[in-house]
Amino acid sequence: MSSNLNFYKNKVADIWPNDQEISKEFIFYLKEGLNLKDTRIYIDKDYLLSNEEQKAIEEFISHKKNGIPLDYILKKSFFYGNEFLVDERVLIPRPETELLVDYINNLNFLNDIKILDAGTGSGCIGISIAIHNPSIQVYGLDYSAKSIEVANANKNYFELNNFSLIHSDWLSSIKDGSIDIIVSNPPYVDSEDKHLRDLIHEPISALVASEGGLGDFKVISNQASLKLEKGGMLIFEHGYQQASDVSDIMRENGFNNIESFKDHQSHLRITKGII
Ligand SMILES: C[S@@+](CC[C@H](N)C(=O)[O-])C[C@H]1O[C@@H](n2cnc3c(N)ncnc32)[C@H](O)[C@@H]1O
């Protein structure tokens, strides 16, 4: 039996009454997941969906009932103007992380520098830097073999020659003094944080850090003080209440010129230091 789109719009509205967010996600799914044009979605009310389209919409509804994020349903995420493959193996890139990329892409650096993205996940940070700076070498590092698979698929999709992947427990496999800039969005959520209840589909190892969320900043800062060239930069994304703790950790590990920057909601979300 064929149904038209209105049948499913009503079905979504019946299951989630007054939920504007899910209605928006449904429309986004029709465009991005089923490639339906606006005329089909908003004007051609009699358009009969194919069996495949109906099956896909039923799957969308069932995934949303299970709380699966839209990016995992679509298997893609938009970040810094590009589309990245994402699935349950990696964290979904967050819009605020674009600030970190923007900071790096606005620096004037020499052509032969090396940048390391520590905890690369989907590769979104390192790849966005590599795309905008084709003459510099960028490395994406992660200890999760599954993340490396996803980042590698993204590297191949963008056909990048200046982005390489390293499978490593933080910076343990990096040579001393070999990197100019280390950029990292490490796990920084406290294991007791109540927001974790809403994030059950994302890898816990990408979210939670020991010592109330500060453990990975400590390990990375300590290792980075050796792995960076003299004058090199370490720059972190962190939680909106962690700027002063992260600054202290960097200072204790020998970094100076420490500065924090605000996101669009005026929260301090990025901290950098020079060794
Ligand atoms: C918050 S996610 C960031 C992912 C991606 N860079 C982004 O911004 O969307 C943190 C990443 O750090 C990785 N990670 C956690 N512990 C690690 C370790 N000991 N060594 C290397 N990577 C680690 C996780 O696998 C995850 O991909």
The ligand as an ORCA input file, in Angstrom:
! r2SCAN-3c Opt
* xyz 0 1
  C      35.647     14.347     22.608
  S      36.152     13.129     21.416
  C      36.693     14.211     20.120
  C      36.503     13.652     18.736
  C      36.751     14.665     17.615
  N      38.079     15.228     17.694
  C      35.728     15.785     17.697
  O      36.091     16.903     18.078
  O      34.552     15.541     17.356
  C      37.659     12.545     22.155
  C      38.442     11.538     21.337
  O      39.604     11.175     22.108
  C      39.845      9.782     21.921
  N      40.626      9.292     23.079
  C      40.188      9.033     24.344
  N      41.202      8.572     25.112
  C      42.298      8.529     24.314
  C      43.661      8.124     24.535
  N      44.071      7.640     25.725
  N      44.526      8.220     23.503
  C      44.112      8.690     22.297
  N      42.839      9.077     22.016
  C      41.945      8.996     23.025
  C      38.459      9.162     21.816
  O      38.520      7.898     21.189
  C      37.723     10.238     21.005
  O      37.803      9.974     19.628
*
